[in-house]
Amino acid sequence: MRRVLAALMAVGRSMRAPAPPPDGADLVVCLSCGADCACPIDWSKVDETHRWIRLRCGACGVWCDVVVDRHEAAELDRELDLQAAEIERSVRRLDRRRMESELATLIRALERDLIDPSSFAGGQA
């Protein structure tokens, strides 16, 4: 009988074991659609060690409130910095492609004598 009780208590302990808290980087993953588009919309300090964060998924629009410790909040901040840096690199790359395309168009127009310096005089000839 004691073995059965010990086994039941062990099962009960394993069932009550808390799930590990989400990693700060995982907070950007939407619990609804799974996209890594969740973004903090609002946040505040709960106490010295915890932060309340309201997240919104940019992909599906679902809102989620979470309370995390300050280390997870810092990890979320680092993840958002990484994502912002990636966006910035993409914007620079796209802007460079756009400028290269505009320059190629300008060069072709100059080569075909479609434009000359007076084309850039602001309407004054």
N, C-alpha and C positions, 0 to 999 in steps of 0.2 A: 504493500500500500504506500509506503514511504517513497518507493521508487516512482510510482505513478504520480504522486503529488509533486515530487521533485521535477519530473518530466513536464508536468502541466505548468509548473511555475517557470521552468526554463522557456517553454513555448510562449507563455504569457509575457515574459520579459522580452523575448525576441519580437513579439508582435507590437509591443509598446515602444520599441527602440525608435527614437526619432530619426527621420530621414536627414541625411546630411544637408546643411543649408546650401542654397545655390551659390555657385561661384559668381563673383561679380561680373565676369565676362559672360556668364550664362544669362544674366538678367536682360541682355539685349535680344535674347531668343524669345519670341512670342509663344506663350503657353497655348494659344488658340490655333494659330496656323503654322508655327514652327519657323517662320522667317526670322532672320536676325536683324529685324527692323524696329525693335522696341526701343523707345527713346524716353528719357525722363522729361516730364512736362512740369512737374512740381516736386519739391522735396522740402523736408524740414528735419531738424534735430529732434529726436524723441527723448534722448538722454545723452549722457556722455559717451555711450558706446553704440548707440543705435540711430539709424536714420530711416525716416519714412520717405518712400519715393513713389510717386504716381508715374506709371509708365503707359505709353500709348504706342501701339504697333502701327508703323507707317504703312504696312502692307494691307492689313485687314481692318484697322481702326479700333481694335479691342483695347479697352483701358484695364489697367491692373494696378492695385496698390500693394506695395510690399514693405516690410520692415526688415532691414538688414543691419549687420554690424558695420562699424565704420571701415573695417578692412575690405569688406565686400563692396561698400560704396566707393572706396578708393580704387578697387579693381574695376568697377563699372566705369569710373572716370578715366582710367587708363585705356580701357577698351574703346570708349567713345573718342578719346584722343587719337587712337590708332585708326578708327573709322574716318574721323575728320581728316587725318593726314592722307588716307587713301583717296578720299573725295577730292582733296586739294590737288593731289598728283593727277587724278583723272581730268580735272578742270584745266590744269596747265597743259596736259597732253592734247585735249580737245581744242583748246585755244591756239596752241601751236599749229595743229592741223588746219584750223580755220585760217590763220594768218598765212600759212604756206599756200593754201588754195587761193586766197585773195592776191597774194604776191604773184603766183603763176598766172592768174587772170590779168593782172596789171602788166606783167611782162609781155604776154601775148598781145594785149591791146597796144602796147608801145611798139612792138615788132611789126604790127600790121598798120601802123600809123593811124589808129583809131582815136588816139589821144595824144596830146602834146603838153608841154608845160602850161600853156594857157588854159587847159582843162582844169587846172588846179588854182586858178587865180581868184576863186570865189565869185565867179560871174563877171569879173572885170577883165576886159581884153586889152 
